[in-house]
Amino acid sequence: MIITVDDLKKTYAGRVPTPALRGVSFEVASGEFIAVMGRSGSGKSTLLHQLGLLDVPTSGRVVIDGIDVLALTESGKARFRLHSLGYVFQEYALITELTALENVSLPARTLGAGRAGRERAAELLDLVGLQGRHDHYPSEMSGGEQQRVAVARALINRPKIVFADEPTANLDSASAKMVLELFRRLNRDLGQTIVMVTHEPDDRQYVNRVIWLKDGLIERIEAAA
Ligand code: ADP
């Protein structure tokens, strides 16, 4: 299993503590494309943030590729995120002052892979269908194109898992379809493991399994038709 989640709980502190995950357990096999669904407030983003090491759960265990990731130090987690995980967010989160190529190669530069990183970034931009757009700035691209740059960036360090949080929520339906088809292609052709939060039930057609959350618990796990 590439991911094992055991009795994961998260309560947000505050004047009124909010339990967002109340004991979630499941496993993801390497090469799966998983969707996390459920109504607003069911805990989808919270789950993705805990698995992606972007937040610290209240209790439970998360093992990714054999590593008990919650036991890592802060710098160990940062290294693990950079080397082993990729992220795609609803808002693209590109750096506006950098071109598409520079945005995609940035995480590789952080790892010290200068020229090789740029070459791989160029290949990935071609892979996501942005031939001829390498030197364009985010402001010169549509939302769908920016999100495809973000997908290329997520892949630059060959992550074990790509986490995507509502990656199509800001896109028109044609661009959304293109991004989902891209994920499906990355999953089928390259064996990329993907965990994607979505509130769009139609996205079921793209994935292997759906984890349905309700009030911070798994309501059911649905295999693809
Ligand atoms: P979903 O992604 O399914 O809409 P979330 O994971 O965002 O659900 O939220 C689950 C619950 O946790 C909700 O009750 C939400 O209000 C609460 N919550 C989410 N983020 C925070 C936060 N940073 N601080 C306090 N409460 C939060």
Boltz pocket constraint, residues with backbone or C-beta under 6 A from the ligand:
constraints:
  - pocket:
      binder: B
      contacts: [[A, 12], [A, 13], [A, 14], [A, 18], [A, 19], [A, 20], [A, 38], [A, 39], [A, 40], [A, 41], [A, 42], [A, 43], [A, 44], [A, 45], [A, 46], [A, 47]]
      max_distance: 6.0
